[in-house]
Amino acid sequence: MAIPTSRAKDAADIQINREKCTGCGSCVNVCSDLCLKLQNGKACKSETSIFGCIGCGHCMAICPTEAIEIFGRTISPDDLFDLPPKESAADYSQILSLFNRRRSIRKFQDRAIEPAVIDKILLAAKTAPMGLPPSDVNVLVLDSKEKIRAFAKDFCKYLENMKWFVSAWFLALMRPFWGKANDEMFKGFVRPLFKVYPEKMKQNINVVNYDAPLAMYFYGSPYTDPADPIIAATYAMIAAESLGLGTCMLGAVHPLIQNGSKARIFREKYGIKFTSREGLFVAFGYPAIKYKKGVKRTFASVTIH
């Protein structure tokens, strides 16, 4: 028994070195799946596992004597590393300062982003929490202004072949099925987008992805926790801000390339492996504009119950 993902169908294998085990119980306390128990003063596998070992690695990471090793679901003892010292971590004021400095940037310098910087962004994004290991997040990287403009042109052509999707008859037909909010969103946002994107591109103005020097598309698989690609994209944006880059979320592309034969052809051209319930494009680049002021943001509501 195991929870399937696109990368793993079987449970991970827990191996316990009884000679090293001191019976401290740390592994038992940390395992949320009840895979482990103490018996005769030693850790051992239990018969009460809920899903089978999902390969989170917590027991292996917490064991003070390195008595536990996990193999499978893309994890092994080679994946362990020493945590950075606490004093090296950013404190709250530093984190909040970084968050407050980040703005959506749509004007970029005509400057390529170095491969080493791209690697750092991806390295940071890989640390994002996930609903279930191993991560089912996939990333498409477009690493030049030329590639990004080509993508935008293809997307505009794709929209021109899909105009029926925002036609009056189609929206009237779908309104009873997808409700008032979706109807308002299509009329107020999606329909203008279908018009403006191709028209601007014909004027050699790219408002799809702003001719950024780098873009990444974070998406999942049919097995993915819907939040996972969004969290990974957020980590990438935070990392980019720390590296002196500006970022902008591009929310319009993902939902429009999920369904239908034309969408499948578009995805295949760019090596996008799966349809995904949630996904996010992010544009990156060195900002061409500097802000001196921020704008306060608010939640719709905060309920303390």
Backbone as CSV, one residue per row, in Angstrom:
resi,resn,N_x,N_y,N_z,CA_x,CA_y,CA_z,C_x,C_y,C_z
1,MET,0.840,-1.188,0.000,0.000,0.000,0.000,0.877,1.240,0.000
2,ALA,0.549,2.191,-0.875,1.311,3.430,-0.942,0.479,4.484,-1.645
3,ILE,0.764,5.756,-1.348,0.108,6.852,-2.052,0.866,7.091,-3.348
4,PRO,0.191,7.001,-4.501,0.911,7.158,-5.768,1.175,8.609,-6.122
5,THR,2.281,8.836,-6.808,2.576,10.099,-7.464,3.057,9.744,-8.867
6,SER,3.362,10.745,-9.679,3.875,10.446,-11.015,5.275,9.850,-10.962
7,ARG,5.953,10.011,-9.827,7.340,9.573,-9.692,7.497,8.320,-8.840
8,ALA,6.477,7.954,-8.102,6.608,6.801,-7.203,5.244,6.173,-6.967
9,LYS,5.184,4.865,-7.085,3.933,4.130,-6.857,4.011,3.246,-5.609
10,ASP,5.219,2.946,-5.164,5.404,2.047,-4.034,5.827,2.811,-2.783
11,ALA,5.604,2.204,-1.634,6.062,2.783,-0.380,7.582,2.713,-0.312
12,ALA,8.175,3.647,0.423,9.618,3.607,0.636,9.962,2.491,1.621
13,ASP,11.209,2.073,1.583,11.689,0.978,2.442,12.439,1.564,3.635
14,ILE,11.990,1.222,4.838,12.637,1.684,6.068,13.600,0.601,6.547
15,GLN,14.853,0.974,6.718,15.847,0.028,7.224,16.405,0.548,8.547
16,ILE,16.383,-0.310,9.564,16.790,0.084,10.918,17.974,-0.768,11.366
17,ASN,19.053,-0.106,11.748,20.218,-0.787,12.299,20.015,-0.908,13.809
18,ARG,19.664,-2.092,14.248,19.324,-2.304,15.654,20.527,-2.097,16.581
19,GLU,21.724,-2.325,16.054,22.904,-2.115,16.889,23.115,-0.632,17.191
20,LYS,22.787,0.227,16.215,22.929,1.665,16.423,21.765,2.256,17.218
21,CYS,20.603,1.648,17.132,19.396,2.196,17.753,19.520,2.183,19.280
22,THR,19.236,3.329,19.907,19.279,3.435,21.372,17.890,3.379,21.994
23,GLY,16.852,3.290,21.137,15.496,3.236,21.658,14.997,4.551,22.213
24,CYS,15.525,5.676,21.724,15.129,6.984,22.258,13.685,7.340,21.906
25,GLY,13.159,6.760,20.830,11.777,7.003,20.435,11.545,8.231,19.588
26,SER,12.603,8.955,19.227,12.434,10.170,18.421,11.769,9.861,17.090
27,CYS,12.163,8.777,16.468,11.613,8.416,15.159,10.127,8.071,15.259
28,VAL,9.753,7.407,16.341,8.350,7.044,16.539,7.506,8.297,16.726
29,ASN,8.017,9.238,17.506,7.275,10.467,17.772,7.107,11.323,16.524
30,VAL,8.084,11.297,15.621,8.052,12.191,14.470,7.274,11.617,13.295
31,CYS,7.054,10.309,13.274,6.384,9.679,12.128,4.874,9.843,12.231
32,SER,4.300,10.636,11.334,2.860,10.878,11.349,2.066,9.743,10.722
33,ASP,2.761,8.829,10.060,2.082,7.717,9.401,2.035,6.470,10.278
34,LEU,2.594,6.537,11.461,2.607,5.395,12.388,3.351,4.196,11.807
35,CYS,4.420,4.492,11.046,5.204,3.419,10.429,6.124,2.714,11.422
36,LEU,6.394,3.364,12.553,7.396,2.859,13.475,6.816,2.669,14.874
37,LYS,7.452,1.790,15.638,7.075,1.568,17.032,8.317,1.150,17.808
38,LEU,8.240,1.243,19.108,9.301,0.730,19.972,8.908,-0.647,20.480
39,GLN,9.840,-1.545,20.354,9.592,-2.914,20.823,10.879,-3.461,21.436
40,ASN,10.796,-3.886,22.671,11.966,-4.387,23.396,13.109,-3.368,23.391
41,GLY,12.749,-2.106,23.529,13.749,-1.056,23.635,14.413,-0.658,22.332
42,LYS,13.853,-1.091,21.210,14.421,-0.745,19.906,13.307,-0.294,18.954
43,ALA,13.659,0.581,18.020,12.710,0.976,16.984,12.559,-0.144,15.973
44,CYS,11.339,-0.317,15.510,11.090,-1.311,14.463,9.855,-0.880,13.674
45,LYS,9.634,-1.512,12.549,8.470,-1.205,11.723,7.198,-1.664,12.438
46,SER,6.151,-0.890,12.295,4.876,-1.235,12.915,3.946,-1.877,11.897
47,GLU,2.847,-2.402,12.390,1.828,-2.992,11.514,0.645,-2.046,11.356
48,THR,0.784,-0.830,11.852,-0.350,0.102,11.856,-0.155,1.285,10.910
49,SER,0.768,1.168,9.979,1.002,2.254,9.024,-0.284,2.585,8.271
50,ILE,-0.534,3.868,8.110,-1.762,4.298,7.439,-1.636,4.155,5.926
51,PHE,-0.563,4.691,5.372,-0.380,4.709,3.921,0.845,3.938,3.456
52,GLY,1.693,3.514,4.379,3.008,3.040,3.987,3.948,4.222,3.965
53,CYS,5.231,3.986,4.138,6.195,5.088,4.225,6.152,5.940,2.962
54,ILE,5.915,7.245,3.144,5.826,8.149,1.988,7.180,8.741,1.625
55,GLY,8.214,8.444,2.428,9.552,8.936,2.106,9.775,10.382,2.490
56,CYS,9.152,10.847,3.568,9.388,12.233,3.999,10.789,12.389,4.591
57,GLY,11.330,11.305,5.141,12.695,11.331,5.658,12.846,11.900,7.049
58,HIS,11.740,12.244,7.722,11.851,12.856,9.047,12.533,11.934,10.057
59,CYS,12.177,10.663,10.045,12.777,9.734,11.009,14.282,9.613,10.780
60,MET,14.694,9.569,9.539,16.109,9.466,9.194,16.848,10.745,9.582
61,ALA,16.187,11.891,9.430,16.823,13.169,9.726,16.949,13.422,11.220
62,ILE,16.038,12.845,12.012,16.032,13.148,13.444,16.812,12.146,14.277
63,CYS,17.097,10.980,13.727,17.756,9.928,14.512,19.153,10.384,14.957
64,PRO,19.424,10.405,16.273,20.714,10.917,16.755,21.888,9.981,16.485
65,THR,21.609,8.713,16.174,22.694,7.752,15.956,22.752,7.248,14.514
66,GLU,21.967,7.859,13.646,21.911,7.475,12.224,21.584,5.991,12.067
67,ALA,20.630,5.536,12.875,20.250,4.123,12.845,19.194,3.812,11.787
68,ILE,18.591,4.840,11.211,17.505,4.634,10.239,17.924,5.143,8.871
69,GLU,17.632,4.349,7.858,17.861,4.751,6.469,16.587,4.487,5.678
70,ILE,16.259,5.399,4.806,15.075,5.286,3.953,15.525,5.191,2.501
71,PHE,14.952,4.235,1.797,15.263,4.060,0.377,13.955,3.975,-0.401
72,GLY,13.899,4.670,-1.520,12.719,4.635,-2.374,11.987,5.960,-2.384
73,ARG,11.056,6.121,-3.334,10.313,7.369,-3.517,11.287,8.543,-3.686
74,THR,12.375,8.283,-4.392,13.443,9.224,-4.778,14.309,9.668,-3.608
75,ILE,14.195,9.022,-2.444,14.984,9.440,-1.287,15.949,8.337,-0.868
76,SER,17.111,8.739,-0.322,18.096,7.813,0.214,18.917,8.557,1.259
77,PRO,19.763,7.859,2.027,20.618,8.547,3.011,21.527,9.605,2.390
78,ASP,21.824,9.491,1.101,22.673,10.483,0.445,22.025,11.858,0.377
79,ASP,20.703,11.915,0.609,19.995,13.184,0.529,20.039,13.978,1.833
80,LEU,20.570,13.394,2.884,20.677,14.113,4.152,21.779,15.176,4.090
81,PHE,21.547,16.291,4.765,22.577,17.319,4.897,22.426,17.962,6.265
82,ASP,23.500,18.549,6.745,23.471,19.228,8.036,22.716,20.548,7.908
83,LEU,21.815,20.805,8.834,21.073,22.052,8.803,22.009,23.235,9.062
84,PRO,21.783,24.347,8.365,22.585,25.546,8.654,22.350,25.981,10.095
85,PRO,23.334,26.589,10.733,23.145,27.054,12.104,22.038,28.094,12.186
86,LYS,21.328,28.082,13.294,20.185,28.982,13.460,20.581,30.435,13.306
87,GLU,21.757,30.786,13.794,22.183,32.187,13.741,22.434,32.666,12.311
88,SER,22.547,31.751,11.363,22.763,32.156,9.966,21.453,32.458,9.250
89,ALA,20.324,32.119,9.873,19.024,32.327,9.241,18.583,33.776,9.379
90,ALA,17.816,34.241,8.407,17.263,35.594,8.471,16.242,35.679,9.593
91,ASP,16.203,36.823,10.291,15.197,36.996,11.329,13.925,37.589,10.712
92,TYR,12.902,37.774,11.534,11.603,38.210,11.020,11.693,39.559,10.318
93,SER,12.413,40.500,10.915,12.496,41.835,10.316,13.165,41.793,8.949
94,GLN,14.160,40.916,8.792,14.832,40.778,7.498,13.907,40.139,6.462
95,ILE,13.185,39.121,6.897,12.223,38.468,5.992,11.134,39.454,5.579
96,LEU,10.591,40.193,6.550,9.532,41.147,6.235,10.047,42.247,5.308
97,SER,11.284,42.676,5.512,11.875,43.685,4.639,11.961,43.167,3.201
98,LEU,12.372,41.917,3.045,12.459,41.328,1.712,11.083,41.252,1.062
99,PHE,10.088,40.828,1.839,8.725,40.733,1.312,8.200,42.112,0.910
100,ASN,8.461,43.114,1.754,7.956,44.455,1.463,8.633,45.092,0.256
101,ARG,9.867,44.714,-0.001,10.594,45.279,-1.136,10.115,44.696,-2.470
102,ARG,9.544,43.506,-2.422,9.146,42.883,-3.674,7.905,43.550,-4.255
103,ARG,7.998,43.950,-5.523,6.869,44.477,-6.281,6.742,43.672,-7.565
104,SER,5.580,43.722,-8.190,5.437,43.109,-9.506,6.149,43.988,-10.531
105,ILE,7.139,43.424,-11.194,7.955,44.164,-12.160,7.600,43.715,-13.574
106,ARG,7.305,44.692,-14.420,6.942,44.384,-15.808,7.840,45.102,-16.817
107,LYS,8.784,45.868,-16.318,9.758,46.543,-17.171,11.140,46.045,-16.765
108,PHE,11.807,45.382,-17.716,13.086,44.752,-17.404,14.215,45.345,-18.232
109,GLN,15.401,45.338,-17.653,16.598,45.727,-18.394,16.861,44.688,-19.495
110,ASP,17.460,45.153,-20.567,17.840,44.248,-21.653,19.148,43.565,-21.249
111,ARG,19.045,42.690,-20.298,20.215,42.040,-19.698,19.877,40.589,-19.377
112,ALA,20.683,39.686,-19.868,20.445,38.264,-19.613,20.684,37.927,-18.151
113,ILE,20.012,36.885,-17.690,20.217,36.398,-16.327,21.217,35.251,-16.374
114,GLU,22.239,35.365,-15.568,23.333,34.412,-15.589,22.840,33.008,-15.195
115,PRO,23.377,31.950,-15.839,22.980,30.574,-15.500,23.138,30.262,-14.014
116,ALA,24.175,30.800,-13.382,24.384,30.548,-11.953,23.241,31.120,-11.124
117,VAL,22.693,32.253,-11.540,21.568,32.861,-10.829,20.310,32.014,-11.020
118,ILE,20.106,31.518,-12.230,18.967,30.634,-12.495,19.058,29.388,-11.620
119,ASP,20.246,28.828,-11.519,20.446,27.645,-10.675,20.108,27.945,-9.217
120,LYS,20.462,29.127,-8.748,20.174,29.497,-7.360,18.667,29.618,-7.132
121,ILE,17.966,30.166,-8.095,16.506,30.282,-7.968,15.875,28.899,-7.872
122,LEU,16.292,28.006,-8.751,15.735,26.649,-8.744,16.104,25.907,-7.465
123,LEU,17.334,26.099,-6.987,17.763,25.445,-5.753,16.888,25.872,-4.584
124,ALA,16.587,27.154,-4.506,15.726,27.648,-3.435,14.303,27.135,-3.586
125,ALA,13.799,27.109,-4.823,12.419,26.671,-5.047,12.227,25.202,-4.687
126,LYS,13.287,24.405,-4.834,13.191,22.981,-4.493,12.952,22.749,-3.010
127,THR,13.254,23.736,-2.179,13.058,23.581,-0.739,11.605,23.815,-0.324
128,ALA,10.750,24.185,-1.265,9.358,24.487,-0.934,8.667,23.267,-0.342
129,PRO,7.833,23.456,0.670,7.076,22.329,1.228,6.116,21.770,0.201
130,MET,5.757,20.511,0.367,4.879,19.847,-0.597,3.829,19.046,0.152
131,GLY,2.714,18.811,-0.518,1.655,18.035,0.107,2.058,16.599,0.351
132,LEU,2.840,16.047,-0.555,3.241,14.644,-0.452,4.534,14.431,-1.220
133,PRO,5.540,13.867,-0.572,6.776,13.570,-1.313,6.630,12.279,-2.113
134,PRO,7.407,12.144,-3.212,8.313,13.144,-3.760,7.553,14.223,-4.520
135,SER,8.135,15.397,-4.606,7.470,16.517,-5.258,7.061,16.157,-6.682
136,ASP,5.818,16.496,-7.016,5.327,16.306,-8.379,5.317,17.624,-9.148
137,VAL,6.061,18.627,-8.647,6.156,19.898,-9.345,7.136,19.772,-10.507
138,ASN,6.725,20.246,-11.658,7.572,20.304,-12.851,7.822,21.763,-13.186
139,VAL,8.963,22.038,-13.798,9.322,23.425,-14.121,9.782,23.525,-15.571
140,LEU,9.140,24.394,-16.317,9.598,24.761,-17.659,10.386,26.054,-17.522
141,VAL,11.633,26.064,-18.001,12.484,27.238,-17.915,12.721,27.797,-19.313
142,LEU,12.355,29.044,-19.515,12.655,29.770,-20.749,13.718,30.801,-20.386
143,ASP,14.948,30.559,-20.833,16.082,31.299,-20.280,16.665,32.368,-21.187
144,SER,15.854,32.908,-22.081,16.329,34.033,-22.891,15.136,34.849,-23.370
145,LYS,15.392,36.097,-23.671,14.348,36.986,-24.168,13.762,36.452,-25.472
146,GLU,14.620,35.845,-26.306,14.160,35.321,-27.593,13.184,34.160,-27.400
147,LYS,13.513,33.269,-26.471,12.625,32.124,-26.199,11.294,32.591,-25.618
148,ILE,11.366,33.598,-24.783,10.170,34.087,-24.114,9.251,34.809,-25.099
149,ARG,9.832,35.573,-26.011,9.003,36.232,-27.031,8.395,35.205,-27.978
150,ALA,9.151,34.165,-28.330,8.609,33.108,-29.194,7.428,32.430,-28.512
151,PHE,7.554,32.192,-27.208,6.451,31.599,-26.459,5.238,32.512,-26.497
152,ALA,5.452,33.805,-26.290,4.355,34.764,-26.288,3.664,34.816,-27.651
153,LYS,4.438,34.783,-28.725,3.854,34.802,-30.070,3.009,33.555,-30.308
154,ASP,3.535,32.406,-29.896,2.781,31.159,-30.054,1.494,31.191,-29.225
155,PHE,1.577,31.765,-28.047,0.399,31.843,-27.187,-0.654,32.755,-27.810
156,CYS,-0.222,33.855,-28.417,-1.158,34.758,-29.076,-1.840,34.084,-30.267
157,LYS,-1.076,33.325,-31.051,-1.671,32.576,-32.162,-2.674,31.552,-31.647
158,TYR,-2.320,30.932,-30.550,-3.207,29.954,-29.917,-4.525,30.620,-29.507
159,LEU,-4.451,31.810,-28.915,-5.663,32.513,-28.496,-6.524,32.888,-29.697
160,GLU,-5.888,33.295,-30.782,-6.659,33.682,-31.962,-7.441,32.515,-32.531
161,ASN,-6.942,31.308,-32.326,-7.655,30.113,-32.781,-8.685,29.621,-31.775
162,MET,-8.782,30.339,-30.649,-9.702,29.918,-29.590,-10.714,31.015,-29.263
163,LYS,-10.974,31.913,-30.182,-11.845,33.052,-29.892,-13.261,32.632,-29.518
164,TRP,-13.687,31.493,-30.000,-15.022,31.012,-29.643,-15.180,30.855,-28.134
165,PHE,-14.056,30.684,-27.445,-14.069,30.433,-26.009,-14.589,31.637,-25.222
166,VAL,-14.500,32.835,-25.828,-15.002,34.038,-25.160,-16.122,34.694,-25.968
167,SER,-16.716,33.931,-26.877,-17.813,34.457,-27.679,-19.063,34.613,-26.818
168,ALA,-19.961,35.485,-27.246,-21.171,35.754,-26.466,-22.011,34.489,-26.297
169,TRP,-22.137,33.696,-27.366,-22.975,32.497,-27.270,-22.390,31.471,-26.308
170,PHE,-21.052,31.336,-26.293,-20.430,30.351,-25.413,-20.542,30.775,-23.945
171,LEU,-20.319,32.072,-23.683,-20.426,32.550,-22.308,-21.860,32.443,-21.797
172,ALA,-22.835,32.723,-22.666,-24.239,32.586,-22.272,-24.579,31.126,-21.986
173,LEU,-24.001,30.230,-22.794,-24.247,28.800,-22.607,-23.658,28.296,-21.295
174,MET,-22.475,28.784,-20.941,-21.760,28.261,-19.789,-22.162,28.914,-18.466
175,ARG,-22.770,30.086,-18.516,-23.055,30.805,-17.272,-23.826,29.966,-16.260
176,PRO,-24.860,29.200,-16.642,-25.572,28.409,-15.630,-24.706,27.324,-14.998
177,PHE,-23.646,26.916,-15.691,-22.814,25.821,-15.200,-21.671,26.316,-14.320
178,TRP,-21.038,27.443,-14.691,-19.882,27.871,-13.901,-20.170,29.070,-13.007
179,GLY,-21.378,29.605,-13.044,-21.801,30.574,-12.055,-21.453,32.019,-12.349
180,LYS,-21.937,32.882,-11.472,-21.824,34.322,-11.661,-20.382,34.804,-11.626
181,ALA,-19.597,34.307,-10.647,-18.228,34.795,-10.498,-17.389,34.488,-11.731
182,ASN,-17.471,33.254,-12.238,-16.719,32.900,-13.443,-17.202,33.691,-14.654
183,ASP,-18.508,33.916,-14.733,-19.049,34.695,-15.845,-18.495,36.113,-15.823
184,GLU,-18.458,36.719,-14.639,-17.916,38.070,-14.522,-16.418,38.099,-14.831
185,MET,-15.695,37.072,-14.401,-14.258,37.017,-14.666,-13.981,36.894,-16.166
186,PHE,-14.761,36.049,-16.843,-14.558,35.880,-18.280,-14.870,37.169,-19.030
187,LYS,-15.953,37.829,-18.670,-16.335,39.043,-19.383,-15.398,40.207,-19.064
188,GLY,-14.931,40.269,-17.817,-14.128,41.405,-17.395,-12.634,41.240,-17.580
189,PHE,-12.175,39.973,-17.679,-10.723,39.744,-17.755,-10.326,38.866,-18.937
190,VAL,-10.933,37.703,-19.048,-10.487,36.748,-20.059,-10.812,37.234,-21.468
191,ARG,-12.027,37.735,-21.678,-12.391,38.205,-23.024,-11.492,39.361,-23.472
192,PRO,-11.254,40.405,-22.669,-10.316,41.455,-23.093,-8.910,40.922,-23.347
193,LEU,-8.501,39.951,-22.561,-7.172,39.364,-22.733,-7.031,38.732,-24.120
194,PHE,-8.070,38.012,-24.561,-8.046,37.389,-25.882,-7.888,38.422,-26.993
195,LYS,-8.367,39.632,-26.750,-8.274,40.689,-27.751,-6.943,41.426,-27.669
196,VAL,-6.554,41.806,-26.446,-5.401,42.686,-26.263,-4.084,41.971,-26.552
197,TYR,-3.917,40.749,-26.065,-2.646,40.045,-26.258,-2.258,39.969,-27.739
198,PRO,-3.116,39.422,-28.620,-2.728,39.342,-30.036,-2.589,40.708,-30.704
199,GLU,-3.471,41.657,-30.356,-3.391,42.980,-30.979,-2.077,43.668,-30.649
200,LYS,-1.675,43.606,-29.403,-0.421,44.226,-28.996,0.783,43.522,-29.638
201,MET,0.702,42.207,-29.749,1.812,41.472,-30.356,1.984,41.873,-31.820
202,LYS,0.879,42.134,-32.510,0.959,42.590,-33.898,1.613,43.971,-33.990
203,GLN,1.557,44.715,-32.897,2.232,46.016,-32.824,3.655,45.882,-32.276
204,ASN,4.093,44.633,-32.134,5.424,44.308,-31.606,5.575,44.688,-30.127
205,ILE,4.446,44.653,-29.414,4.446,44.914,-27.974,4.017,43.639,-27.259
206,ASN,4.877,43.146,-26.420,4.634,41.864,-25.751,4.099,42.110,-24.344
207,VAL,2.787,41.939,-24.156,2.198,42.077,-22.831,1.827,40.711,-22.243
208,VAL,2.253,39.650,-22.908,2.042,38.303,-22.370,3.043,38.026,-21.256
209,ASN,4.324,38.236,-21.585,5.375,38.003,-20.577,6.435,39.115,-20.591
210,TYR,6.106,40.232,-21.240,6.873,41.472,-21.136,8.323,41.356,-21.610
211,ASP,8.611,40.402,-22.470,9.977,40.226,-22.977,10.999,40.111,-21.851
212,ALA,10.601,39.476,-20.783,11.538,39.253,-19.673,12.677,38.358,-20.149
213,PRO,13.838,38.444,-19.536,14.958,37.589,-19.935,14.866,36.167,-19.381
214,LEU,13.902,35.937,-18.485,13.738,34.610,-17.896,12.283,34.425,-17.490
215,ALA,11.753,33.250,-17.756,10.423,32.887,-17.266,10.448,31.430,-16.841
216,MET,9.695,31.122,-15.825,9.550,29.751,-15.359,8.070,29.440,-15.197
217,TYR,7.693,28.251,-15.634,6.320,27.782,-15.478,6.337,26.618,-14.506
218,PHE,5.701,26.783,-13.372,5.608,25.751,-12.348,4.247,25.071,-12.473
219,TYR,4.261,23.776,-12.662,3.002,23.048,-12.824,3.136,21.657,-12.217
220,GLY,2.015,20.986,-12.070,2.026,19.686,-11.423,1.692,18.547,-12.362
221,SER,1.152,17.491,-11.787,0.693,16.320,-12.522,-0.704,15.998,-12.004
222,PRO,-1.362,14.990,-12.551,-2.682,14.635,-12.015,-2.657,14.215,-10.553
223,TYR,-1.477,13.900,-10.031,-1.364,13.465,-8.634,-1.028,14.602,-7.675
224,THR,-0.669,15.758,-8.203,-0.087,16.822,-7.384,-1.091,17.466,-6.445
225,ASP,-0.645,17.763,-5.229,-1.410,18.658,-4.381,-1.493,19.994,-5.111
226,PRO,-2.692,20.554,-5.318,-2.827,21.773,-6.122,-1.985,22.938,-5.624
227,ALA,-1.674,22.959,-4.334,-0.907,24.083,-3.791,0.573,24.016,-4.153
228,ASP,1.080,22.824,-4.437,2.529,22.646,-4.572,3.175,23.541,-5.631
229,PRO,2.655,23.619,-6.865,3.317,24.489,-7.856,3.298,25.966,-7.457
230,ILE,2.227,26.390,-6.789,2.117,27.790,-6.395,3.136,28.123,-5.308
231,ILE,3.293,27.202,-4.348,4.261,27.436,-3.278,5.681,27.473,-3.846
232,ALA,5.990,26.528,-4.745,7.320,26.500,-5.348,7.593,27.784,-6.133
233,ALA,6.597,28.267,-6.862,6.752,29.517,-7.612,6.980,30.692,-6.667
234,THR,6.293,30.678,-5.529,6.471,31.746,-4.545,7.885,31.744,-3.984
235,TYR,8.397,30.556,-3.664,9.778,30.460,-3.193,10.752,30.997,-4.240
236,ALA,10.475,30.695,-5.509,11.342,31.179,-6.586,11.334,32.702,-6.648
237,MET,10.159,33.305,-6.466,10.072,34.764,-6.501,10.825,35.399,-5.333
238,ILE,10.701,34.793,-4.159,11.408,35.325,-2.994,12.914,35.210,-3.196
239,ALA,13.355,34.053,-3.709,14.783,33.869,-3.974,15.284,34.888,-4.986
240,ALA,14.494,35.110,-6.031,14.894,36.066,-7.067,15.028,37.475,-6.496
241,GLU,14.114,37.862,-5.625,14.189,39.178,-4.993,15.488,39.318,-4.213
242,SER,15.879,38.258,-3.516,17.117,38.315,-2.732,18.347,38.406,-3.614
243,LEU,18.206,38.020,-4.884,19.320,38.045,-5.829,19.322,39.302,-6.697
244,GLY,18.464,40.254,-6.371,18.443,41.517,-7.095,17.559,41.526,-8.324
245,LEU,16.718,40.514,-8.489,15.839,40.443,-9.641,14.437,40.924,-9.295
246,GLY,13.715,41.358,-10.316,12.298,41.640,-10.178,11.506,40.481,-10.737
247,THR,10.284,40.300,-10.257,9.453,39.183,-10.704,8.022,39.640,-10.918
248,CYS,7.303,38.854,-11.707,5.889,39.123,-11.932,5.161,37.804,-12.177
249,MET,4.109,37.579,-11.418,3.282,36.406,-11.657,2.449,36.626,-12.915
250,LEU,2.376,35.601,-13.762,1.598,35.673,-14.999,0.499,34.625,-14.916
251,GLY,-0.647,35.025,-14.394,-1.694,34.053,-14.100,-2.573,33.664,-15.261
252,ALA,-2.451,34.341,-16.405,-3.392,34.110,-17.492,-3.049,32.903,-18.352
253,VAL,-1.782,32.509,-18.392,-1.378,31.450,-19.321,-1.864,30.075,-18.865
254,HIS,-1.580,29.730,-17.628,-1.837,28.366,-17.148,-3.255,27.864,-17.403
255,PRO,-4.311,28.562,-16.968,-5.652,27.984,-17.116,-6.093,27.817,-18.556
256,LEU,-5.477,28.562,-19.476,-5.919,28.516,-20.867,-5.220,27.446,-21.698
257,ILE,-4.263,26.715,-21.107,-3.572,25.670,-21.875,-3.798,24.296,-21.259
258,GLN,-4.914,24.138,-20.566,-5.167,22.870,-19.877,-6.091,21.914,-20.627
259,ASN,-7.013,22.447,-21.413,-8.066,21.596,-21.963,-8.168,21.713,-23.484
260,GLY,-8.434,20.562,-24.122,-8.660,20.547,-25.552,-7.447,20.127,-26.360
261,SER,-7.675,19.769,-27.610,-6.609,19.265,-28.473,-5.590,20.342,-28.810
262,LYS,-6.055,21.579,-29.029,-5.114,22.670,-29.334,-4.212,22.948,-28.146
263,ALA,-4.769,22.880,-26.949,-3.958,23.076,-25.741,-2.921,21.970,-25.611
264,ARG,-3.310,20.751,-25.934,-2.371,19.625,-25.860,-1.215,19.828,-26.823
265,ILE,-1.516,20.268,-28.042,-0.467,20.520,-29.034,0.470,21.622,-28.554
266,PHE,-0.108,22.667,-27.969,0.704,23.768,-27.436,1.629,23.255,-26.337
267,ARG,1.093,22.474,-25.417,1.911,21.946,-24.316,3.031,21.053,-24.844
268,GLU,2.701,20.209,-25.798,3.707,19.291,-26.333,4.852,20.047,-26.994
269,LYS,4.554,21.153,-27.652,5.605,21.923,-28.316,6.626,22.419,-27.312
270,TYR,6.176,22.727,-26.094,7.070,23.285,-25.088,7.471,22.266,-24.020
271,GLY,7.207,21.017,-24.288,7.650,19.982,-23.363,6.941,20.004,-22.031
272,ILE,5.739,20.563,-21.990,4.940,20.574,-20.754,4.292,19.204,-20.627
273,LYS,4.666,18.467,-19.595,4.391,17.035,-19.522,2.967,16.681,-19.117
274,PHE,2.316,17.551,-18.357,1.018,17.196,-17.799,0.058,18.380,-17.850
275,THR,-1.239,18.076,-17.840,-2.199,19.078,-17.420,-2.086,19.167,-15.902
276,SER,-2.470,20.287,-15.357,-2.271,20.508,-13.926,-3.407,21.366,-13.391
277,ARG,-3.968,20.943,-12.274,-5.069,21.709,-11.691,-4.661,23.144,-11.404
278,GLU,-3.476,23.334,-10.854,-2.955,24.672,-10.606,-1.551,24.781,-11.192
279,GLY,-1.185,25.981,-11.575,0.143,26.232,-12.106,0.361,27.721,-12.210
280,LEU,1.608,28.121,-12.378,1.893,29.553,-12.400,3.134,29.845,-13.222
281,PHE,3.011,30.811,-14.134,4.158,31.367,-14.845,4.712,32.538,-14.030
282,VAL,6.020,32.648,-14.005,6.671,33.774,-13.335,7.719,34.351,-14.274
283,ALA,7.686,35.659,-14.461,8.702,36.359,-15.246,9.759,36.914,-14.299
284,PHE,11.021,36.847,-14.726,12.150,37.317,-13.920,13.021,38.244,-14.766
285,GLY,13.625,39.223,-14.112,14.581,40.065,-14.814,15.117,41.147,-13.903
286,TYR,16.196,41.786,-14.360,16.728,42.923,-13.620,15.808,44.113,-13.874
287,PRO,15.274,44.721,-12.821,14.269,45.787,-12.999,14.821,46.998,-13.751
288,ALA,13.990,47.521,-14.636,14.337,48.755,-15.335,13.794,49.967,-14.595
289,ILE,12.958,49.723,-13.597,12.345,50.801,-12.818,12.602,50.523,-11.341
290,LYS,12.916,51.571,-10.586,13.131,51.429,-9.148,12.009,52.127,-8.391
291,TYR,11.473,51.438,-7.412,10.413,51.996,-6.579,10.984,52.498,-5.263
292,LYS,10.446,53.613,-4.786,10.832,54.137,-3.475,9.738,53.906,-2.438
293,LYS,8.531,53.643,-2.921,7.395,53.428,-2.038,6.757,52.070,-2.312
294,GLY,6.177,51.507,-1.271,5.383,50.304,-1.419,3.918,50.636,-1.204
295,VAL,3.061,49.689,-1.471,1.616,49.860,-1.277,1.136,48.761,-0.329
296,LYS,0.487,49.154,0.741,0.015,48.165,1.708,-1.029,47.245,1.082
297,ARG,-0.936,45.980,1.443,-1.910,44.997,0.972,-2.755,44.527,2.158
298,THR,-3.918,43.995,1.858,-4.801,43.526,2.921,-5.413,42.186,2.534
299,PHE,-5.872,41.456,3.533,-6.671,40.260,3.290,-8.129,40.664,3.133
300,ALA,-8.914,39.800,2.479,-10.354,40.052,2.387,-10.983,39.975,3.766
301,SER,-10.481,39.076,4.598,-10.986,38.978,5.966,-10.017,38.167,6.802
302,VAL,-10.048,38.395,8.100,-9.323,37.581,9.069,-10.312,37.263,10.182
303,THR,-10.639,36.005,10.337,-11.617,35.593,11.348,-10.922,34.780,12.421
304,ILE,-10.946,35.275,13.643,-10.401,34.529,14.779,-11.577,33.910,15.513
305,HIS,-11.682,32.611,15.430,-12.891,31.935,15.941,-12.568,31.137,17.187
